[in-house]
Amino acid sequence: MNRYLIPLIILFAFIAFATPAHAQSKVLMEAPPAAGGFSAARLARLDSGMNAWVQQKWVNGSAVLIVDIPGMLTT
């Protein structure tokens, strides 16, 4: 019983305090890749590559998260 109690308390604390109560939800809207500063051709290449992995049964499925952090990749 104690084995599961501590992780459960930690999980509850993380969920309760990770997002402030006053935070508003933001609705994501569909936009062209150029609006976010991304190349449509490179995103299409990534999509076809991930689909190829699924078709060849190297993975059961895939999801990609692309994050743009200003100044991270530019020098």
Z-matrix of the N, CA and C atoms (Angstrom, degrees):
N
C 1 1.453
C 2 1.526 1 110.66
N 3 1.339 2 117.36 1 -47.88
C 4 1.457 3 120.86 2 -179.74
C 5 1.526 4 111.24 3 -64.65
N 6 1.311 5 115.47 4 -25.84
C 7 1.463 6 120.27 5 -179.45
C 8 1.529 7 111.12 6 -61.25
N 9 1.311 8 117.80 7 -34.36
C 10 1.451 9 122.58 8 -177.76
C 11 1.528 10 113.17 9 -97.71
N 12 1.307 11 118.00 10 -15.44
C 13 1.456 12 121.44 11 -175.19
C 14 1.526 13 111.98 12 -69.62
N 15 1.313 14 118.26 13 -46.64
C 16 1.469 15 121.55 14 -178.30
C 17 1.533 16 111.05 15 -63.44
N 18 1.343 17 120.01 16 -50.79
C 19 1.472 18 118.18 17 177.86
C 20 1.523 19 112.89 18 -60.90
N 21 1.314 20 117.42 19 -33.94
C 22 1.458 21 120.61 20 178.08
C 23 1.522 22 111.22 21 -65.45
N 24 1.300 23 117.25 22 -41.50
C 25 1.470 24 121.41 23 178.42
C 26 1.525 25 110.00 24 -65.59
N 27 1.325 26 116.82 25 -42.48
C 28 1.461 27 120.72 26 179.27
C 29 1.527 28 110.42 27 -64.05
N 30 1.317 29 116.87 28 -42.01
C 31 1.457 30 120.67 29 178.54
C 32 1.531 31 110.81 30 -63.10
N 33 1.306 32 117.04 31 -43.84
C 34 1.459 33 120.76 32 178.22
C 35 1.526 34 111.02 33 -61.31
N 36 1.338 35 116.82 34 -43.97
C 37 1.463 36 120.51 35 179.72
C 38 1.526 37 110.66 36 -63.17
N 39 1.309 38 116.71 37 -40.71
C 40 1.458 39 119.95 38 179.63
C 41 1.525 40 110.60 39 -63.06
N 42 1.311 41 116.65 40 -45.47
C 43 1.460 42 120.19 41 -179.14
C 44 1.526 43 110.76 42 -66.93
N 45 1.312 44 116.87 43 -40.90
C 46 1.461 45 120.80 44 -176.59
C 47 1.520 46 112.26 45 -69.35
N 48 1.341 47 117.90 46 -36.03
C 49 1.450 48 120.36 47 -173.29
C 50 1.527 49 114.15 48 -108.34
N 51 1.320 50 118.62 49 -3.47
C 52 1.459 51 120.49 50 -178.39
C 53 1.519 52 111.62 51 -71.09
N 54 1.319 53 117.17 52 -38.03
C 55 1.462 54 120.51 53 178.46
C 56 1.519 55 108.58 54 -116.98
N 57 1.313 56 116.94 55 124.27
C 58 1.462 57 119.34 56 179.12
C 59 1.525 58 111.39 57 -64.04
N 60 1.308 59 116.39 58 151.36
C 61 1.458 60 121.36 59 -178.76
C 62 1.520 61 111.24 60 -65.94
N 63 1.332 62 117.00 61 -27.23
C 64 1.455 63 119.90 62 -177.94
C 65 1.529 64 113.11 63 -86.54
N 66 1.322 65 117.61 64 -2.86
C 67 1.466 66 120.21 65 179.94
C 68 1.529 67 110.03 66 -68.32
N 69 1.313 68 114.98 67 133.92
C 70 1.456 69 119.85 68 178.70
C 71 1.516 70 108.78 69 -94.34
N 72 1.306 71 115.84 70 144.92
C 73 1.453 72 118.94 71 177.19
C 74 1.517 73 108.85 72 -74.91
N 75 1.317 74 115.38 73 143.21
C 76 1.457 75 120.70 74 179.37
C 77 1.519 76 108.04 75 -110.77
N 78 1.285 77 116.38 76 131.21
C 79 1.445 78 121.88 77 -179.10
C 80 1.520 79 107.66 78 -89.92
N 81 1.326 80 115.53 79 126.71
C 82 1.453 81 119.69 80 176.66
C 83 1.512 82 109.38 81 -81.84
N 84 1.303 83 115.39 82 138.20
C 85 1.452 84 120.17 83 179.39
C 86 1.524 85 109.00 84 -118.19
N 87 1.313 86 115.44 85 144.12
C 88 1.449 87 120.17 86 179.02
C 89 1.526 88 109.38 87 -71.97
N 90 1.326 89 115.96 88 136.06
C 91 1.460 90 121.72 89 -179.36
C 92 1.519 91 108.30 90 -148.25
N 93 1.310 92 117.73 91 158.87
C 94 1.460 93 119.73 92 177.13
C 95 1.532 94 110.43 93 -67.01
N 96 1.331 95 117.34 94 152.21
C 97 1.467 96 120.09 95 -178.32
C 98 1.524 97 113.17 96 -57.47
N 99 1.321 98 117.27 97 -34.19
C 100 1.458 99 120.26 98 -178.56
C 101 1.529 100 111.63 99 -63.23
N 102 1.331 101 117.55 100 -27.97
C 103 1.465 102 120.68 101 179.10
C 104 1.525 103 111.26 102 -64.99
N 105 1.326 104 116.64 103 -27.68
C 106 1.457 105 120.57 104 177.66
C 107 1.514 106 113.28 105 -98.20
N 108 1.327 107 116.73 106 2.62
C 109 1.453 108 120.53 107 179.41
C 110 1.523 109 113.58 108 84.90
N 111 1.319 110 117.53 109 20.93
C 112 1.463 111 121.82 110 -178.68
C 113 1.522 112 110.07 111 -107.90
N 114 1.316 113 116.41 112 151.83
C 115 1.455 114 122.75 113 177.73
C 116 1.522 115 109.34 114 -86.52
N 117 1.335 116 115.85 115 124.80
C 118 1.467 117 120.53 116 179.53
C 119 1.523 118 110.58 117 -63.78
N 120 1.327 119 117.44 118 -36.72
C 121 1.467 120 120.53 119 -179.33
C 122 1.523 121 111.28 120 -66.80
N 123 1.320 122 117.33 121 -40.57
C 124 1.465 123 120.13 122 179.50
C 125 1.522 124 111.68 123 -70.02
N 126 1.338 125 116.99 124 -36.08
C 127 1.461 126 120.05 125 176.61
C 128 1.526 127 110.62 126 -67.15
N 129 1.339 128 116.90 127 -37.08
C 130 1.469 129 120.27 128 177.65
C 131 1.523 130 110.08 129 -65.90
N 132 1.325 131 116.90 130 -37.97
C 133 1.467 132 120.52 131 178.10
C 134 1.528 133 110.58 132 -65.45
N 135 1.310 134 116.78 133 -40.46
C 136 1.463 135 121.03 134 177.09
C 137 1.529 136 110.35 135 -63.83
N 138 1.325 137 116.70 136 -43.09
C 139 1.458 138 121.52 137 179.49
C 140 1.525 139 111.30 138 -62.07
N 141 1.324 140 117.14 139 -45.96
C 142 1.465 141 119.30 140 -179.13
C 143 1.527 142 111.13 141 -67.72
N 144 1.314 143 117.38 142 -34.98
C 145 1.469 144 120.38 143 177.12
C 146 1.519 145 112.30 144 -65.70
N 147 1.325 146 117.34 145 -43.01
C 148 1.461 147 120.79 146 179.04
C 149 1.529 148 110.19 147 -67.76
N 150 1.337 149 117.43 148 -38.77
C 151 1.465 150 120.32 149 176.73
C 152 1.522 151 111.43 150 -64.21
N 153 1.319 152 117.14 151 -36.12
C 154 1.467 153 120.60 152 177.90
C 155 1.526 154 110.56 153 -63.72
N 156 1.319 155 117.51 154 -39.92
C 157 1.471 156 120.75 155 178.14
C 158 1.520 157 110.65 156 -61.15
N 159 1.340 158 116.19 157 -40.70
C 160 1.468 159 120.05 158 179.76
C 161 1.529 160 109.82 159 -68.57
N 162 1.330 161 117.28 160 -43.63
C 163 1.470 162 120.87 161 -179.39
C 164 1.522 163 111.92 162 -63.32
N 165 1.340 164 117.14 163 -34.76
C 166 1.461 165 121.20 164 179.26
C 167 1.527 166 112.24 165 -84.03
N 168 1.339 167 115.22 166 1.79
C 169 1.463 168 122.95 167 178.77
C 170 1.529 169 113.09 168 60.94
N 171 1.338 170 115.48 169 32.74
C 172 1.460 171 119.68 170 173.30
C 173 1.526 172 110.07 171 -78.53
N 174 1.343 173 115.83 172 -30.15
C 175 1.464 174 122.66 173 175.38
C 176 1.522 175 107.80 174 -137.06
N 177 1.317 176 117.11 175 155.99
C 178 1.464 177 120.94 176 179.62
C 179 1.516 178 112.59 177 -79.54
N 180 1.294 179 117.35 178 -24.32
C 181 1.455 180 122.75 179 179.98
C 182 1.506 181 108.04 180 -175.16
N 183 1.293 182 117.00 181 169.75
C 184 1.454 183 118.35 182 -179.10
C 185 1.517 184 110.47 183 -149.63
N 186 1.296 185 114.47 184 154.10
C 187 1.457 186 122.87 185 173.67
C 188 1.525 187 106.43 186 -144.28
N 189 1.303 188 116.02 187 143.22
C 190 1.456 189 120.75 188 -177.25
C 191 1.514 190 108.18 189 -125.74
N 192 1.310 191 115.72 190 134.36
C 193 1.456 192 121.63 191 174.27
C 194 1.517 193 106.72 192 -113.98
N 195 1.307 194 116.15 193 120.45
C 196 1.458 195 121.65 194 -179.82
C 197 1.517 196 107.45 195 -111.68
N 198 1.325 197 115.92 196 123.41
C 199 1.455 198 121.65 197 -177.84
C 200 1.516 199 108.44 198 -120.36
N 201 1.290 200 116.50 199 132.88
C 202 1.459 201 121.60 200 176.71
C 203 1.519 202 108.15 201 -107.17
N 204 1.315 203 115.31 202 110.66
C 205 1.459 204 120.76 203 177.13
C 206 1.525 205 106.75 204 -103.27
N 207 1.312 206 118.03 205 113.47
C 208 1.472 207 120.24 206 -176.26
C 209 1.537 208 111.40 207 -55.02
N 210 1.321 209 115.03 208 130.78
C 211 1.457 210 120.93 209 177.95
C 212 1.500 211 115.21 210 81.98
N 213 1.320 212 118.41 211 -2.79
C 214 1.461 213 120.93 212 -176.23
C 215 1.515 214 111.84 213 -71.44
N 216 1.319 215 118.24 214 -43.77
C 217 1.450 216 121.81 215 -175.32
C 218 1.515 217 113.66 216 -102.35
N 219 1.302 218 118.23 217 -8.92
C 220 1.455 219 120.49 218 179.83
C 221 1.521 220 109.25 219 -96.41
N 222 1.299 221 115.12 220 141.20
C 223 1.473 222 118.69 221 179.02
C 224 1.491 223 110.86 222 -120.79
